[in-house]
Amino acid sequence: MTPIYTRGGDGGETSLGDGARVPKSGGRVDAYGIVDELNSVLGCCVAHLVAEGGAGQAQLAGELTALQSRLFDLGAVLANPRKSAELAADGAPADPFAAASLEGLIDAHDAQLPPLRNFILPGGTLAAANLHLARTVCRRAERAIVALARVETVPGGAVVFLNRLGDYLFTAARAANRLAGLPDVPWRGGKDA
């Protein structure tokens, strides 16, 4: 491996996966940077779930750890314009960011949750609160990739994957509270606040 510091980015540029040098403020760098941030927040979620203990928490932590690997894959694709174009091309192999597995996880968790009767606030356990934080970072990553797709090529499945991941993280936050025996935190609007 190369040393951690290379000094190559000291002038405000970085290298993409295809070797091109670009400003660190560029849309592609922003997009994969936010995906990396999301991955880090998921690491915090996993740590909180592990600390809480319990079989349900361990299962949820395992799901999140698997998703961290998928996010690492997504970041690598976003960091490489050529790979992005290959995955977006007609006749490309199956999109590695298919959302069907996330839908299965959402449905499985949702079947164990009480129906939502009103909006809820981010909160509850540390794991749940951090899962809500991850959801908001996920939505920001999604917006960045949508913006990037307007000017550069990105795999279409990336946007769908992040959209579904945001839904999953909302459901996972509710599941984390359920596993800890806590109810959702209800939103109280207007004079009820």
NORLINGI-V370167 format. One record per pair of residues at least 24 apart in sequence whose ideal C-beta (glycine too) atoms are under 7 Angstrom apart, sorted by the first residue. I is the first residue (numbers start at 1). J is the second residue. If there is no record, write none. Layout:
[[I | J] [I | J]]
This chain:
[[16 | 79] [16 | 80] [16 | 81] [17 | 76] [17 | 79] [17 | 80] [17 | 83] [18 | 80] [18 | 81] [18 | 82] [27 | 147] [27 | 148] [27 | 151] [27 | 152] [28 | 78] [28 | 81] [28 | 148] [28 | 152] [30 | 144] [31 | 78] [31 | 141] [31 | 144] [31 | 145] [31 | 148] [32 | 75] [32 | 78] [32 | 79] [34 | 137] [34 | 140] [34 | 141] [34 | 144] [35 | 71] [35 | 74] [35 | 75] [35 | 78] [35 | 141] [36 | 75] [37 | 137] [38 | 71] [38 | 134] [38 | 137] [38 | 138] [38 | 141] [39 | 68] [39 | 71] [39 | 72] [41 | 130] [41 | 133] [41 | 134] [41 | 137] [42 | 67] [42 | 68] [42 | 134] [43 | 68] [44 | 130] [45 | 127] [45 | 130] [45 | 131] [45 | 134] [48 | 126] [48 | 127] [48 | 130] [49 | 127] [49 | 176] [52 | 125] [52 | 127] [52 | 180] [54 | 179] [56 | 179] [57 | 179] [60 | 172] [60 | 175] [60 | 176] [60 | 179] [63 | 105] [67 | 165] [74 | 158] [77 | 155] [78 | 154] [81 | 152] [84 | 153] [84 | 154] [84 | 155] [85 | 153] [87 | 155] [88 | 153] [88 | 154] [88 | 155] [88 | 156] [95 | 155] [95 | 157] [97 | 155] [97 | 157] [97 | 158] [97 | 161] [98 | 157] [99 | 160] [99 | 161] [99 | 164] [102 | 164] [102 | 165] [102 | 168] [103 | 164] [105 | 168] [106 | 167] [106 | 168] [106 | 171] [109 | 171] [109 | 172] [109 | 175] [110 | 171] [112 | 178] [113 | 174] [113 | 175] [113 | 178] [118 | 186] [118 | 187] [119 | 187] [120 | 184] [120 | 185] [120 | 186] [120 | 187] [121 | 185] [121 | 187] [123 | 185] [124 | 177] [124 | 182] [124 | 185] [125 | 176] [125 | 177] [125 | 180] [125 | 182] [127 | 176] [128 | 173] [128 | 176] [128 | 177] [131 | 169] [131 | 172] [131 | 173] [131 | 176] [132 | 173] [134 | 169] [135 | 166] [135 | 169] [135 | 170] [135 | 173] [138 | 162] [138 | 165] [138 | 166] [138 | 169] [139 | 166] [142 | 166]]
